[in-house]
Amino acid sequence: MHRVDGLPGESGPVGLTLALGRLRSLGASGLRVALPAPGHPLGLSGPPEFNARALDAEQAVICHGAALGLVPEVQEAGPDGDVHVEVVWHCLAVREAPPADVPSLGEAERELAEALREATEVLSRLDVAASGPVAEAAIDAYRARSERGREVLAPGYPPRAVRVLELAQRVGLLISVAYERGHGGAVSASEMAARASALRPVERTARRAQVAAYNSVVEERERGVR
């Protein structure tokens, strides 16, 4: 169940359908995704109070056309095997300004390809178990589980956005495999530091590309592209 709390004109939490209608009446014409991380307020525009809550949640939604943003809070209750999950979206004021550090689709695609190539070279040189047939098989298994029965993006997105998001998700899975398989062949402190140093910028680039893909419809509408 999803509910939205703090909407202007509402005295308490309301359902998602009513909330989207209310946001539309307040001027919202689209929604942008933000995927911030410590030291990287990706997709945020302020103020500090909203950014802090979004950083805690590591995700947020920013309204286009209305100075409002939504930060999710996931609540779970009940015994094992019968857990009830509810998401409360807290509606807060945001600053009307360009979102931080969001690239265009073209920039995201170029950066992603370059970052993936550089990271693969570094990890292979360090003999880290994050590339090769084993990693490829793990990535394929991840993708089969996560993508079964769903589309990558809703109909209406530009084809380039689909390509960028698919590549970003694949890079994200590569990073997950690298972390989950431990330090692999990286046995010294310097090798482990080099490995982490190789993964951090790739992870950052993948998140930037995901945000660019998800937000591409709003960005094209804003530029007047049809």
BALO-326293 format. One record per residue (C-alpha): x, y, z. Coordinates in steps of 0.25 Angstrom, whole numbers, plus 5000, padded with zeros to 4 digits. Layout:
N
XYZ ...
//
This chain:
226
500050005000 500550144996 500050275003 500450415002 500550505015 500750655015 500050695002 499550835002 498050835004 497950705010 497850685026 498450545026 499050435017 498350405005 498450294994 499350294983 498250324972 497650434979 499050494982 499450494968 498150564964 498450664975 499850684970 499350704956 498350814961 499550884968 500250894955 501150774954 501250724939 502350614942 503150544952 504750534953 505450424960 506650464969 507650354974 508550434984 509650364991 510650425002 511450534995 510650524983 509250594983 508850534969 507550594964 507350684976 507150834976 506950874991 506650925001 507550855011 506450795019 505850725007 507250685002 507550625016 506250535016 506550495002 507950455005 507450365017 506550295008 507450294996 506350334987 505250434984 504350484974 504350634970 503050694963 503250774950 502350894950 502150894965 503150924976 502850794983 503650664985 503350534991 504250445000 503850305002 503850235016 503650085016 502950025028 502849875031 502049805042 501549665045 502249535048 503149455038 502349405027 501249505028 501949635027 501149755023 501849865016 501450005014 502050125007 501750265012 502250375003 502550505011 502250625002 503150745005 503450874998 504650874989 505450984982 505151014968 506450994961 507150904951 507450764958 508850744962 509850664953 508850604943 509450574930 508750574916 508450434910 509550454901 510550494911 510150374920 510250274909 511650324906 512150324921 511550194924 512250124913 513550184916 513450164931 513050014929 514249994920 515250064930 514749984942 514749854934 516249874931 516549914945 515849794951 516449694941 517849744944 517649724959 517049584957 515749624964 514649524962 513649624956 513849594941 513949474932 512949364930 512649344945 512249484946 511449484933 510649364937 510349434950 509949564943 509049484934 508349414946 508149544953 507549604940 506649484938 506049494952 505949644952 505349664938 504449544937 503049594933 503349744933 503749854923 505049934926 504250064923 502850094921 502350114907 502650254901 504050264905 505150294895 505850174890 507150234895 506650234909 506350094908 507750064904 508450154914 507550094926 507849944921 509349974921 509350054934 508649934941 509649834935 510749924941 510049924954 509949774954 511449764951 511749854963 510749764971 511549634967 512849704970 512449744984 511749614987 512849524983 513749594993 515149634990 515449524980 516949524976 517149664983 517949614995 518749734999 518249865005 518749944993 518049854983 516749854991 516850004991 517050004976 515849914974 514950004982 515450124975 515150064962 513750034966 513350164972 513350244960 512650144952 511550124962 511350274962 511350284947 510250164946 509350244956 509450374948 509150294935 507850234942 507350364946 507650424932 506850304926 505650314936 505550464934 505750474919 504250484916 504150614925 505450664920 504950654906 503650714909 504350834916 505150854903 503950844894 504350714888 503250634883 
//
